[in-house]
Amino acid sequence: MSKYICMNMNGSHGIVVSQIKPCSTVLEMGCAVGHMTKYMHEVLNCNVHIVEIDEDACKQAAQYANDWYCGDLEEDGWREYYCQYKYDYILFADVLEHLKNPSEVLEKAVSLLKDDGRINL
């Protein structure tokens, strides 16, 4: 267990972050209050950018992120905000099932991946 946070590595979020290589550039979609954000930032030393629709949750998570955007994934603001970056990983942990058109959001996200980048669900 990390001295930074307690994360169940057998749970869905633990499984997602276990696939992230240290020092990666990550875009975390729907980060909530930032449990995974904190782990990736403090334990894996990743450069983490976040998108969260809930303003209060976004403010909490932003303290662990290198950059943040508060807004709806089904609108284009996040893609325009982060268009200058290319990511090793884009995470959608427990997010896609809440979207009206998840395939459209995934298509937009793919454009922000590095050539060898991955989307983790």
N, C-alpha and C positions, 0 to 999 in steps of 0.2 A: 504494500500500500504506500502510496506517495505521501510525503510529509505535507504536500500542498493541498491536496483534496482527497476525498474518499470517493472512489469511482468503482462500481461493480464492473470488473472487466469481463464478466460473463453475461452482463445485460446488453441490451441493444446498443447503447451509447458506448460502452466499453469495447464492444466488438468493432464498432466504427472507428474509434480512435486507435485501436490496436493495429489498424491497417495504415496509419499515417506515419511516414518516415520523419525522423527528427529533422528540424531546420527547414521544413517545407513551407511553401506559401499556400495558405488555405483560405477558401471562401466558405464560411459556414452560414447556410441558409436556415432561418428560423431557429436561432440559437437560444431562445428563451432568456433565462437570466445568466447564462454563460458557464454552466458546469463544464461542458466539453471545451469551450473557449479557453477557460482558465487552465485546464489540463494541457491542452495543446501549446498554449503560450508558456506556461511555467515549467512543465515537465519535458515537453518535446522541443521547446525552444523554436516554435513555429512562428511565422509571420501570419497572424490570423486577422482576416477581415470578416465582418459579420453583417447580416441583414436580419432585422427583426421588426415585425409589424407593431408590437406592443411597446409604446414609448417608455413605460416604467421598466419593463424587462430589458429593453435595449440600453437604457442608461446604466443598469446594473452590469450587463455583459460588457459594455464599452470599456470598463476599467481593465479588462483582460485582452482587449483587441487592439491591434495596431491601427485599424480604421473601422468605422462603423457607418451604417446607413439604416435609418428607421423608415420603413415603408412596406408596401404591399408587394409581394413577389409576383403578383399577376399584373402589375403595372411595370412600365419600362424604366422607372427612375433608378433602380438599383443597377441595371445593366449600363445605363448611361454614366452613372457615378463611377463604376468600376471598369469601364471600357479600356482604360489605359493599362490594365494589369492582365497578366496571364498566370494561371494558377496550376499548381501541382495537383491539388485536390479541390473539389467542390462537394460539400456535404449537404445532404438532405435527410437528416435523421428524424424520423417521425414527422415529416412535413408534407410530403406529396399527397397523402390521403386527405389533407385538409384543403387542397386546391381544387378549383373548378375545372381547370385545364392544365393538369400537370405535365402533359407531353409538350405543350407550348413553352412552359417555363424551363423544362429540361433542354429543349432545343436552343433557347436563348443562352442558357448556362454553358453549353458546349462551346460556344464561340469564345468564352473566356478561359478555356483550358490551354495549357501548353500542349505541344505536339504529343508528348507522352503523359499528359495529365489524365486524371481519373475522376469520375463522379462516383461518390460513395453514398449508398442509400441505407 
